[in-house]
Amino acid sequence: FSFPLHTADSRAAWAVIETGYARVTAIGPALWGMYFGGHYEAIDVLIASTAWIALVDAVVC
């Protein structure tokens, strides 16, 4: 990981990091479900939302 050592060793930081992992893990099945359901416009919205989340994460973190 590219976390600084003081962040990687922080128990408080890992709660936030694991929340981020859960968010990404939830988005994957949502994408598959929308794809197999033929909801291609919804996939575009979810991917755009994910890009926005990544941008905010990059600025905040």
Secondary structure as the mmCIF struct_conf table of DSSP 4:
data_model
#
loop_
_struct_conf.conf_type_id
_struct_conf.id
_struct_conf.beg_label_comp_id
_struct_conf.beg_label_asym_id
_struct_conf.beg_label_seq_id
_struct_conf.end_label_comp_id
_struct_conf.end_label_asym_id
_struct_conf.end_label_seq_id
HELX_RH_AL_P HELX_RH_AL_P1 LEU A 5 ALA A 8
TURN_TY1_P TURN_TY1_P1 ASP A 9 ASP A 9
HELX_RH_AL_P HELX_RH_AL_P2 ARG A 11 PHE A 36
TURN_TY1_P TURN_TY1_P2 GLY A 37 GLY A 38
HELX_RH_AL_P HELX_RH_AL_P3 TYR A 40 VAL A 60
#
